[in-house]
Amino acid sequence: MIKIFGTVQGADLTSGTILSIEDCIDDCLSSEECILAYMDTDNHCLNIQYNNVEKIEVEEGSSENKQKYVAFKA
């Protein structure tokens, strides 16, 4: 997985589960349908499945704002 600082446009992190960043990434990696994990430093985790969306927009953030992360399968 490739992890960057960033946000997924239109995604609501509070609708996800509470997991550590490492567990959030591991859950996505072990799921066949997950294409990316979106998480923050408050342990909100949202795994996005490829069959649930038509378009995903990710806005890359800077390392100065270390609050939200996006991890892509590669």
HELIX and SHEET records of a PDB file:
HELIX    1   1 LEU A   13  SER A   15  5                                   3    
HELIX    2   2 ILE A   21  SER A   30  1                                  10    
SHEET    1   A 6 THR A  17  ILE A  18  0                                        
SHEET    2   A 6 HIS A  44  GLN A  49 -1                                        
SHEET    3   A 6 CYS A  34  ASP A  40 -1                                        
SHEET    4   A 6 LYS A  68  PHE A  72 -1                                        
SHEET    5   A 6 ILE A   2  VAL A   8 -1                                        
SHEET    6   A 6 VAL A  58  GLU A  60 -1                                        
END                                                                             
